[in-house]
Amino acid sequence: MTDVTMLDHIITQTLDSVGTSREKIFEIGERSRNEYEYLKKELDQVKVKLTHVINDVDETVLKTKHARNRLAKVSKEFNRYTSEEVRTAYEQASDFQVQLAVLQQEEIQLRIRRDDIDRRLKNLQDTINRAEQLSVQMSVVFDFLSSDLKQVGEYIKDANEKQAFGLKIIEAQEEERRRLSREIHDGPAQMMANVMLHSELIERIYQERGIEEALKEIRGLRRMVRSSLAEVRRIIYDLRPMALDDLGLVPTLRKYLENIEERHGLKVTFKHFGVEKRLAQQFEIALFRLVQEAVQNATKHAEPTEIIVKIELKPKNVTLVIRDDGKGFDLSERKESSFGLIGMKERVNMLNGKMTIHSKPQEGTNILIQLPVST
């Protein structure tokens, strides 16, 4: 199991655990709400019953008081009342006393039950509020994890690509140095050496054959110097076209693509839309390098017969399209050319732009780049 696969497994388990916890919190909240509603109804019933009992207690207290007064009067004037009247007075006083004790005890129990329900309702309300808060927080966490944590694998993959890309840059830099060294050695340096030898030969011809023969050799030497100068300019142009500083982006792109067409023998179409204006230096350099990288990728890997480059300059943004009819590629596969695309993506990201690539085997490649710009 690779690190990325293991991480995906851990993320999936984490999401499952969070999802289960969120459901349990919701269930606790629902149970608490149901119990709250049940207890609230019971509390209303207890309050009604307690009100009736308190009224009964008050009435019984009055009846008990009257019964005691009656009993006291009968006891005081015992000889005036019959035995039946005395017995009735005693029984009424006793009955009311018992009723009062029962009612008072019921009142106490109802008050205890009422207070207990009040406390339980308060605790349930706290539980409901806490469950609602936790449910919202867990939903936020779950959404965050499902939307962001699942991208961690992609981030790691992207980091690995960037590391490989960094190594590729170093290799490319070394290869570029070797290429420049070879080009300078085989081109301008060799020509300069030939110029030195030719100049010595001209001096000898002048001494041996005269001025006319020497002038013929000088004309040949001039052609050699001109050729060497053109080669030096080509190398400089590949490194950084000075026309970009002097003329701007659009003329430089047009000239560069004409050279590509001539050098590789394929059709290159350049289309410009909008106002031809100068951009900030970093944007002109970036756009030129993006076109250069995309075109070089196409000529090196895609074997196209035609390349189309379109650029549209708007006040706030630039849209760039590079399309070829080459053999295309599978975007999910990593190839040597993908490092060039990663480099383009990095350059676009640094400028807060967006790059979209559409390609399929045997269907060519279409690259769309959009950059916000300032003049």
N, C-alpha and C positions, 0 to 999 in steps of 0.2 A: 504494500500500500504506500503510495507516494505521500509526501508531506501535504500536498494540496488536497488529495483525496481524504486523508485523515482529518484535515482541517474542515473539509466539507461535512464529514461524518459528525464531527464535534458540533459544528454549527447547527446541523439538522437536529441532533439530540437536544441542544440548547433551546432551539425554537419549539420543539415538541414539549419540553419541560415548561417553558414559559407559557405556551398555549394551554397546557393542562392546568397550570396554576391559575391562569386567568379564568378558566371555566369553573374551577373550584371556588374562587373568590365570588364569581357571579352567583353560583349556587348558594353560598353562604348568605349573600345579600338577599336573594329571593326568599330563602327560608326565614331570614330575620324579618323581612317585610310581611310575610304571611303571619308569623307569630305576633308581630306588632299589631296588625289589623285585628287578629283574634283577641289579643289582650285589651286592645282599645275598646272593643265591643263589650268585653267582660267588665272593664272598668266602668263603662257607662251603666251597665246593669247593677253593679255593686253600689255605685253612687245613688242610683234611684232607690234601691233597696235600703241603703243606709239612711236616706232621707225619710222613708216611711218608718223605719225602726226608731229614728230619733223622735219623730212625731208621736209614735206609740209610747215611747219612754216618757215623753213629756206628759201625755194623757194619763199614763199609768201612775206617774208620780203624783198627779193631782188626785187620782182615784185612791191611791194608797194613803195620801194625806187625809182625805175625807174619811176613809175607812178607819184610820187610826184615831181620828177625832171622835168618830162615832163609838169606837171601842172604848176610848177613854171616858166618854160620857156615860156609856153603859156600865163600865166598871165603877165609876164614881157613884152612880145612882142605881146600884145593882138591884135593890129591893123593888124598884119601880117597874122593872122589865121582867118579862116571863123568861123562863129557861130557853125557850125557842129563840127569842129575840137576842138573848145573850150569845147563844151558840152561833147564830147567823152573823152577828157582829164580829165574833172571833174568826169565823171561817172566811168572811169577806176580806178582813184585814190580812189574814194569812195568804189567801189566794192572790190578792193584789201585790203582796210582798214577793211572792214567788214569781209572778208574772214580771214584776219589775226587775228582779234579779236575772231572769232568763233574757229579757229584752236588753238589759244593760250588758250582759255577756255577749249577746248577739251583736250589739253595737260595737263592742270592743273587737270582736272577730272581724266584723266588716271593715272597721277602720284599719286593722292590721292588714287585711287583704287589699284594701285600697292603696295603702302606702307601699305594700310589696309590689303591686302592679305598677304603681307610679315609678318605682325604682327600676323595675324590669323594662318598662317602656323607655325610660331614659337610657338605660344600657343598650337596649335594642336600637334606639335611634342613633346612638354613638356608633354601634356596629354597622348599621346601614350606611351612615355617612362615611365611615372608614372604608367599607367595602366599595362604595361608589368611587371614592378617591383612588383606592388601589386598582379598581377595575379600569379607570381612566388611565392611570399611570402604567398599568400592565399593557393596556392597548397601545399606548405610545411606545413603550419598550418593545413590544412585539412588532409593531410597524417599523420601528427603527432597525431592529435586528433583521427582520425579513427583507428590508429594503437595502440596508447598508452592510450587515455582516455577511450576507451572501456574496457581496462583492469582494470580500477579503481575498478569496481564492483568486479572483481576477486581478486584485491588486498585487498579490504575490507573483502571479504569472507575469503581470506587467513589469514588476520589479526585476524578475529574472530576465525578461526581454531587454529591459534597460541596461542591466549589467552586461548582457551579451552584446547589446548595442554599443556600450562604452568600450568593450574590448574590440569590437569591430571598428570603432572610430580610430582607436590606437593603431590597429592593423592598417586601416585605410590611410592614416597619416604617414605611416612608414612606407606603405606602397606608393603613396603620392610623392614622397621624397625620392624614392628609388626611380619612379617614372620621370620626375623632373630632372634628376641627375642624369638618367639615360638620354633624355631629350636634349638637355644642354650639352652633354658630352658628344652625342652623335650629331647634333645640329649646330647651334651657334659656336660651341667650342671647337668643333672640327673645322667649321668654316673659317673661324678666326686663325686657326693654325694654317689652313690653306692660304689665307690672305697673307700671312707672314711669309710663307714659302714663295707665294706668287710675287710678292713685293721684292724679295731677293732675286727671283728669276728675272723680273723686269729690269732690275739694276744691272744684271749681267747682260741681258739682251741689249740694253741701251749702250753699254760699253762695247759690245761685240758687233751689233748690227745697226745701231743708229737709232735716231729718234722715232722714225716711222714705225719700225717694228715694235719699239717700246710702247708707243701709243696704242697699237692694236691690243697688246697685252693689258694695258691699263683699262681699256673698255671691257675686256673680259673680267678684269678684277672688279670693276664697278658693278657688273651684273652679279658677281658672287657676293659682294657686300650687300647689294639690294636684297638678294635672296636670304642672306643671313639676318638682315634687319626684319624682313617679313616673318621669319621663323621666331625671332625673339618677340615680336609683337603678338604672334599667335599664342605663345606660352604665357605672356603677360595677360592676354585677354582671357585665357582659360582660368588664370588665377583670380583676376578681377578686371572686368572690362572697364577701362577708363571712360568709355562713352557713357557709362551709367552716371558718372559724376558730371560729365559735360552736357550730355543730351537728354538724359532722363530714362525712365523705364521703358516706355513703348518703343522708341527708336532702337534702343539697345536689344530688346527682345526680338524685334524685326530682323536686325542684322545677325544676331546669334542664330536664329532659326533658319535664315538664308544659308549661313555657313553649314549648319547641320544638314540641310537639304542637299547642298553641293557635296559635302564630305561623304555622306552615306548613300547617296543616290536614291532617296525616297521622297515622296511628296509631303511637304510640310506646309500647312495652311495656318496663317496667323490672322486673327480677327480681333479688332479693337472696337469697343463700344464706349460711349460716353465722351466726356471732354478729356483731351490729352493734356494732362497737367502734371506738375511735379509733386511728388509725395515726400514725406519725411524720409531721410536717408535710410533709416533702419527698415522701413517698409519697402523701399525700392530694392534694397539688397536682398531682403527676405523673399520678395516675390520673384526676383530674378533667379535666386538659388532654388526656389521651389520648382520653377519651370525647368531649370537646368537639370535638377535631380530627376524629375519625372521623365523628361525627354531622354536623358542618358539611360535610365532604367528601361525605357521602351526600346531604344536602339540596341541595348546590350542583351536584353533577355527576351523581348517579345517578338522579334522579327517582323515588324509591321511593314506595310506598304504605304501607309499614310498616318501622319500625326496631325491632329488639329489642336491648336492652342487659341483659346478665347479669353479675353480680359475685358471686364467692364468696370470702369471707374465711376463711382458715385460720390456725392459729397461726404457721406459718412462711412462708406465701406467699399471694398473691392471684391469682385467675384472673379475667380480664376478657374478655367476648365481646361484640362489636358486629356485628350482622348486619342486612343490609337486603335487600329484594327488588327493588332497582333494576336498571338495565341492565348493571351489572357492567363489567369491562374486561379487556383482555389484559395479564397481568402483565409480558410482555416488551416492551410498548410504553411509552414515556415520555410521560406527559400532564401537564397542569398539576396535576392532583390528586396525581400521584406525589410532588411535592415535599412535600405534606402528609404522605404516608406515610413519606418519608425522615426528616422531622422527628420523627415518632412513633418510628421505628426508633432514631434517635439518642437520644431521651429514654429509651427502653427499655434500650438498651445502657449508658447512663450508670448505670442502676440494676441492672446485671448481670442483666437479664431476658431474655426471649425473646418474639419476636413472629412469628406465622405468618399469612400472608394467603392466602386461597383466593378466587379470583374468575375468572369467565369471562363473556364477552359474553352478555347477556340471562339470566344465571343469578344475578345478585346478588353480594354480597360478604360474606365472613365473616372477621373479624379476631379472632385469639386471642392474648391477651397474658398472660404469666405472670411475676410479679415476686416475688422473695424479699423479705420485709419484716420490719421490726422495729417493735414497738409503742412 
